Amino acid sequence: MLAGVAVLILGFIIMSLDGEPYGFGFLGLTLGPLVVLLGFAIEFVAILYKPKEK
């Protein structure tokens, strides 16, 4: 779960680095949101993952 949180934070940082006005550049509209969605997917898998029993 910590990896998912780290990816989420990275996505928000990427969105904030966009130099275009109002964040309408590639980083703010494309790359950042995709990284955030990846972070949420990692969190989803981490929550639903059930270790195999021996």
N, C-alpha and C positions, 0 to 999 in steps of 0.2 A: 504494500500500500504506500510505503514511503516513496517508491519509484514513481508511482502515479501522481503523488502530490508534487514531487520535484518536476515532473513533466508539465503539470498544470502551471506551476509558478514560472517555468521557462517560457511557456506559451504567452502568458500575460506580460512577461518582460519583453519578449519579441514584439508584441503588439505595441508596447510603449516606446520602442526604439524607432518606430516609423517617423521619418522626418517630414512627410507630407502633411499639409494642413488637415486637421480633424482626423488624422489616421487613415486617409483614403489611399494609401500606397499599397504596394505588394505585401509588405510585412503586416500591416494593420488589417487588411481585408482577406488575405489568402493564407499566408504562412502561419501567422499567429493563431487564428481560429482552428486551423488543421492540427496544430500541435496541442491545443487545448482539448480538442475532440479526442485525440490520441490519449491524452492523460485521463480523460473520463472513461475511455474504453479500458485502459489498464486498471483503473479503480473498479470498474464493473466486474472484470475478470477476477481481480483480487478478492472481491467480496463474495463472489459465487464459487470460487475454487474450493473444492473439497478434497483434502489429501486422501490418497488411497490407503485403505486399511490392510494390514498384513494378515 
